[in-house]
Amino acid sequence: MKNIVVGIALVALAAGPSIKAQDLKQKLADAKQAAALNQKALRSYSWLEKTELRLKGELKNTKVDMCKYGPDGNVQKTPVVEPAPARRSAGSRARLSRRRPAR
């Protein structure tokens, strides 16, 4: 009985490195395939990129670009036109004082 256990252990040790190497090769191939699929999926996405220019804490300029990967693999940026921020009104009193009374 002891000889059988020792024999099985020797066979397992002898076959172990080749089985592990085979497993590692398969895992490496799977990882490469997953990376290629992830890169392909990444190329189909688009995103917005917002860039703010500040000088001494004061906002000077804001730029928004639509970004996506082009056919050559480089990121292409297209400016997005945003409406200018609405000016703050002076309030209801200022509007009332500008109106002319009805005669």
MOBELBEL-V34155 format. One record per residue. N is the residue number from 0. SS is DSSP state (alpha for helix, beta for strand, coil for the rest). D_CENTER is the distance of its C-alpha to the mean C-alpha in Angstrom with 2 decimals. Layout:
[[N:SS:D_CENTER] [N:SS:D_CENTER]]
This chain:
[[0:coil:59.85] [1:alpha:58.62] [2:alpha:58.73] [3:alpha:56.51] [4:alpha:53.82] [5:alpha:54.01] [6:alpha:53.85] [7:alpha:50.74] [8:alpha:49.07] [9:alpha:49.97] [10:alpha:48.63] [11:alpha:45.34] [12:alpha:45.04] [13:alpha:45.91] [14:alpha:43.44] [15:alpha:40.69] [16:alpha:39.28] [17:alpha:39.20] [18:alpha:37.51] [19:alpha:34.90] [20:alpha:34.34] [21:alpha:34.00] [22:alpha:31.47] [23:alpha:29.45] [24:alpha:29.55] [25:alpha:28.41] [26:alpha:25.52] [27:alpha:24.48] [28:alpha:24.73] [29:alpha:22.68] [30:alpha:19.89] [31:alpha:19.97] [32:alpha:19.94] [33:alpha:16.94] [34:alpha:14.98] [35:alpha:16.22] [36:alpha:15.24] [37:alpha:11.61] [38:alpha:11.61] [39:alpha:13.45] [40:alpha:11.17] [41:alpha:8.12] [42:coil:10.78] [43:coil:11.58] [44:coil:8.62] [45:beta:9.15] [46:beta:8.08] [47:beta:10.53] [48:beta:11.04] [49:beta:14.01] [50:beta:16.29] [51:beta:19.34] [52:beta:22.38] [53:beta:24.59] [54:beta:27.98] [55:coil:29.76] [56:coil:27.61] [57:beta:28.42] [58:beta:25.81] [59:beta:26.93] [60:beta:24.36] [61:beta:21.10] [62:beta:19.17] [63:beta:16.48] [64:beta:14.97] [65:beta:13.38] [66:beta:11.15] [67:beta:11.02] [68:beta:12.17] [69:coil:15.96] [70:coil:18.54] [71:coil:19.04] [72:coil:15.50] [73:coil:14.97] [74:beta:12.65] [75:beta:14.98] [76:beta:15.16] [77:beta:17.52] [78:beta:19.01] [79:coil:19.03] [80:coil:22.48] [81:coil:22.73] [82:coil:26.20] [83:coil:27.87] [84:coil:28.03] [85:coil:31.24] [86:coil:34.05] [87:coil:35.49] [88:coil:38.90] [89:coil:41.90] [90:coil:42.63] [91:alpha:45.20] [92:alpha:48.17] [93:alpha:47.31] [94:alpha:47.05] [95:alpha:50.34] [96:alpha:52.13] [97:alpha:51.12] [98:coil:52.66] [99:coil:56.30] [100:coil:58.61] [101:coil:60.06] [102:coil:63.79]]
